[in-house]
Amino acid sequence: MMYLSANEINKRILNGESINIIDIREPYEVELASIGCREIPMSEIENHLEELCATPNLVLMCRSGKRAESVANWLESEHGIEQIIVMEGGICKWKDQVNPALILED
């Protein structure tokens, strides 16, 4: 598992890298603010294992990074999915570092 800042992930996207961000927040959280990436709620991750195994440059994000870290640990230890990137600070840091216009419920 690797940790990258929202700013670093955005730089990679802007440089043309193929980055696959999965937002694991619950639907009600995504309704409040989204960065337009793929959404798979944490509670449904297990139903998407085959897809996640085949996803290169997998980045997991949540609100603060804690849930994403937990899911990444589980995917690595229980399912052998390696080289997962966790977005440090989640969408909160995306707002701070990339898009201050995002409105997050505090």
N, C-alpha and C positions, 0 to 999 in steps of 0.2 A: 504494500500500500504506500502511496505517495500523497503528500499534502501540497496543494498549490493554492496560492491566493486567488481571489476572484480577478484581480488585476492581471495576474500571470495567465490565467485561463483565457481571459479576454484578449490578451496580446497574441496568444497562440491562434485563437480564432481569426483575428484580424490579419495574421500572417498566413492564413490559408490552411492551417492544420485542420485535419478532420477530427473534431472533438465531439463526443457524444455525451451530452449532459443529461442525466436522469434526475428529475426533481422528485424526491421521495416524500414530500410533504403531503398532507391530506388534502382532498379537493377543496375544502372550505378555506384552507390557507392559500392555495394556488389562486382561488378566486380573488383574494385581496391583492396579490401581487405576483406577477410571473415574469420570467425572462424569456418566455417563448420556447422552452425546451420540452423534451419528452417528459411525460408525467406518469410515474408508477408509484402510487402510495406505498409507504413502507409495509403496510399490512398485506399488500398484494405482491410483494417482491418474489415470494416463493413460487407464485404462479407464472413467473416470467424467467425462470432460471435458464432454460434453453436459449432464449433470446439474449439474455445478459452474457452467457458464456461465449456467444458468437459476436459480441459487440466490441470492436476495437476502440482504444482510447476512451474507456469508460470513466466518466466523471460523475460522482454522486454528490448531490447537494440537498440540503434541507434548510431550515431557518438559520441555525447557528453552526452547523457542522457536526454536532454530537450524534444525531441519528444516522447521518451519512457515515460517520466513522464506525458506528455499531454495525450497520449493514455491511460495510466493506469488510470488517473483521469476520463477520459470519460467512460472507461469500467466499473469502479466502480460506478460512479454516474448515468450513463444512463442505464446500463445493469446489475448491481448488481454482477459483477464478483469481488470476494474478494480475498485477499491474493496474489495480484500481486506483483512481485519483479521487481524493476527497477535497472538495472545495472548502478551504478553511474559512470559517465564519459564515458559511452559507449565503443565503439571499441578503442577510443583514450586511455582510461585507460587500456583496455585489452592489448594493445601494451606495455604500460609503465610497467604494473604489472605482465603480464603473458607471453607475446610473443613479445619480442623486435624485432624479425625478420620481423614482419608484416611491410609492406610498405604502408603508408597512404599518400594520396595527401594532402598537407598542404594548 
